[in-house]
Amino acid sequence: MSKNLREFFDDPAIADADVLYRAVSPFLIDDWDSFSGQDEDIPSRAWQDQKEEEAAKWGLMPCASVAVARILRDHNCDIVSWLENFFSLEHGVVETTAGEVRQAISLRNDHVPQGVMLHPTAKQPWHAVVWSKSGSKRNKTEMKALRLKSHWVRPPAQLRSRHPG
């Protein structure tokens, strides 16, 4: 791994009460026939880290990008505009709080330490990252723990290319 990568730290500028938004690709929904848009339908892969090569382009280790809702609002941007400008309107959005991320617990009741850090860009001053404090790419247990702390704000839309209507 390159030594030019930014060192992660659990950022005190992001309070435990801060709401975090995570965009969820519709391609992560495996079975549209049974998808109800309820929280239990949030795929664990919604919290999958970027690949090491992609994260390194931004000077980061593997992590998951989020938007800090408070900062998004401060820049007069809402969820729809955020999706439209940086993802697609078919994407869904889940929310959780920074405190829930930091206190994530596995299904076996083990603490799975996660950190949250601001990583603003010129176009996305609300951008932050969530990463595993274990020092490696987030594993399935950690993704499931974050899924359990997430709630749909806006479920993804079924892509027309998957099911022509």
Secondary structure as GFF3:
##gff-version 3
##sequence-region A 1 165
A	DSSP	beta_strand	19	24	.	.	.	ID=ss1
A	DSSP	three_ten_helix	26	28	.	.	.	ID=ss2
A	DSSP	three_ten_helix	39	41	.	.	.	ID=ss3
A	DSSP	three_ten_helix	44	47	.	.	.	ID=ss4
A	DSSP	alpha_helix	52	57	.	.	.	ID=ss5
A	DSSP	beta_strand	64	68	.	.	.	ID=ss6
A	DSSP	alpha_helix	69	74	.	.	.	ID=ss7
A	DSSP	alpha_helix	79	86	.	.	.	ID=ss8
A	DSSP	beta_strand	92	97	.	.	.	ID=ss9
A	DSSP	alpha_helix	98	102	.	.	.	ID=ss10
A	DSSP	beta_strand	114	118	.	.	.	ID=ss11
A	DSSP	beta_strand	127	132	.	.	.	ID=ss12
A	DSSP	alpha_helix	140	148	.	.	.	ID=ss13
A	DSSP	beta_strand	151	154	.	.	.	ID=ss14
###
